[in-house]
Amino acid sequence: STNPHFKPRTATNLTILELGRNPFDCTCDIGDFRRWMDENLDVTIPRLADVICSSPGDQRGKSIVSLELTTCVSDTIAAILCFFTFFITITVMLAALGHHWFYWDVWFIYHVCLAKIKGYRSLSTSQTFYDAYVSYDTKDASVTDWVINELRFHLEESEEKNVLLCLEERDWDPGLAIIDNLIQSINQSKKTIFVLTKKYAKNWNFKTAFYLALQRL
């Protein structure tokens, strides 16, 4: 028989078992036979060291008694482990994708709902340096002129107002990344003012500053 199957601890009347010239397929299927051999020591197997494997290729020519069966796993356990590993892998991948795509949205919705339940609380303004950060299209000459000569003039130079604004062209640190300047300007200001135009509403700087301001809110 190429694949002999014996159940361990099975009573037998055998005294001598000849195994010579059998083409043993030394896979995990032969595990029951090996365990039967180990547990039925009263059965004599002549020239046991000469009983060798004929397949598979990596076991060909090896003695059947030298087989390592500790790595063999039943098909049921292998299927469970495979499913469990597949489930864990898919879960981790979906969690990573969900975190990348929806983290900010979930975070924002959570805090909006929390604010509706507990009410809004004012942030501490003790660490703020500016009264307001003004976000506007610096590439639009007319908008820049209005912000500098009208808005800034009436808020900063008016004796009644006495307001300090944070302006990109005047107060941003040179050499610092745009996102870092935006975060710094918004966090160091009590308020954020957006001067909107149709062109600026599509600008990356506006969208980023808007999200950062919402986040701080």
ABEGO torsion letter per residue (X at the ends): XABBBBBBGBBBABABBBABGBBBBBBAAAAAAAAAAAABAABBBBGAAABBBAOBAAABGBBAAABBAAABBBAAAAAAAAAAAAAAAAAAAAAAAAAAAAAAAAAAAAAAAAAAAAEBBBBBAAABABABBBBBBAABAAAAAAAAAAAAAAAAABAAAGBBBBBAAAABBBGBBAAAAAAAAAAABABBBBBBBAAAAABAAAAAAAAAAAAAX
